[in-house]
Amino acid sequence: MKRDWHSQFADDIRDYGGYSIGKLFALLNDPGIISLAGGLPSPEIFLKNEMRLASQSRLNEDIERIMQYSATAGETSLIEAIIEFLARDGIKISKDNIVITSSGQQGLDLTGRLFLNPDDVVLVDRPTFAGAIVAFQMERPKFAGVDIREDGSDVGGFRQKIEDLRKKHRTPKFIYVVPDFQNPTGITMSLKKREGLLDLSYQYDIPIVEDSPYRVLRYYGTTIPSIFSLDQARDGGNVIGVYTFSKLFCPGMRVGFNIGPKDVIEKMTNIKEGNVLNTPKYNQDMCTAFLKEMDWEAHIENCRSYYQEKLEAFLETMETNFPGEAGVTWTKPEGGLFLWVSVPKKIDTLSLFHEAIKFKVAFIPGSAFYADNPATNHMRINFSYPSKEQLVEAAKRLSGCIRSQL
Ligand SMILES: Cc1ncc(COP(=O)(O)O)c(C=O)c1O
């Protein structure tokens, strides 16, 4: 007899489908397609030789410990290096305030597991990072979303949502934001809004989860203080920071870190004991080497000019080719890896995605970035992975595709 596995699955997981956009990538096998769909950093600027050298020296010096289990909270040498790294960004923490994660995605998973019961509410931007939605969805929460503005989260809209929920005797468990060069829109939250979000957090006693994978990748303008550091300056203790080495160093190491109040970090460490137990020491050592031995500042400078050039090439080609007159608009990010294109409402970007494949270009339909009630006339564009020449060609192809649908 064939077993009915579905009925055997846990209630929380039975209807869980993971990443919806994963399935679209299966359609991009044709090598002629220029894909603006992924979120990959460019391997052209990976520190490959530095990595080889650091790897060899660690294996020579410490192979037995590398091959062994290691501490759940993370390697002391990496924790110390991160504390120093964050201090330069105005964040003062001690080792009680940090847990090493197996990358940002695990950082989000630990956050969801720690705070969310089924039906709890998470306040998010519309759109927001799809990976956060899928991580939190495992706990079956409800999402309350407010359309993002040009200068970041709509803090007034968040306040209204909180007030509406309070009338139903509900309070969001936390507010999730990506303030710097948000994935998927590329939008950066203004200083005023960061302070406003903190006011909201204090007034209603709702923690903020600040996800910061792209913070160092700024190509224009000046760095705005993180919400974490602004909260510290106000002695709040209301913010949890989710960080990753994926965009800073490379995603293959799967190393990141969460920072926050001691009680939160202790509990996240307990949860990590129950899933991956520890992040591989080798991978952590490579990240320590990145911060302590490789010239990471020069690397970031290099990433900035490299990605800025790509962004400029793409924006310039859009400017001359995209049908702006027909109501097509796009964000102009100051950093990060993505921009967000909006087309007239009559065009559904999921259908456009299939059309675009015929034009040999691909993007992610914006609907993937909404926890519910998805808007259907946007798309996310990644400009970090294709070459500059491919980006120019892709912008022309995409423009042709959009024009064909107007
Ligand atoms: C906003 C945001 N948060 C977290 C992550 C997770 O990154 P990773 O798991 O590679 O560290 C990403 C990756 O694209 C992201 O864009």
The ligand as a MOL file (V3000), in Angstrom:
LIG
                    3D

  0  0  0     0  0            999 V3000
M  V30 BEGIN CTAB
M  V30 COUNTS 16 16 0 0 0
M  V30 BEGIN ATOM
M  V30 1 C 17.6910 41.0860 2.4910 0
M  V30 2 C 18.4060 39.7910 2.5890 0
M  V30 3 N 18.5210 39.2030 3.7680 0
M  V30 4 C 19.1660 38.0420 3.9230 0
M  V30 5 C 19.7400 37.3990 2.8540 0
M  V30 6 C 20.3460 36.0660 3.1060 0
M  V30 7 O 21.5810 35.9000 2.6170 0
M  V30 8 P 22.4860 34.6690 2.9300 0
M  V30 9 O 21.6670 33.5500 3.4400 0
M  V30 10 O 23.1710 34.3690 1.6540 0
M  V30 11 O 23.4480 35.1290 3.9360 0
M  V30 12 C 19.6580 37.9910 1.5810 0
M  V30 13 C 20.2320 37.3370 0.4020 0
M  V30 14 O 20.0190 37.6600 -0.7170 0
M  V30 15 C 18.9630 39.2180 1.4470 0
M  V30 16 O 18.8530 39.8430 0.2690 0
M  V30 END ATOM
M  V30 BEGIN BOND
M  V30 1 1 1 2
M  V30 2 1 2 3
M  V30 3 2 2 15
M  V30 4 2 3 4
M  V30 5 1 4 5
M  V30 6 1 5 6
M  V30 7 2 5 12
M  V30 8 1 6 7
M  V30 9 1 7 8
M  V30 10 2 8 9
M  V30 11 1 8 10
M  V30 12 1 8 11
M  V30 13 1 12 13
M  V30 14 1 12 15
M  V30 15 2 13 14
M  V30 16 1 15 16
M  V30 END BOND
M  V30 END CTAB
M  END
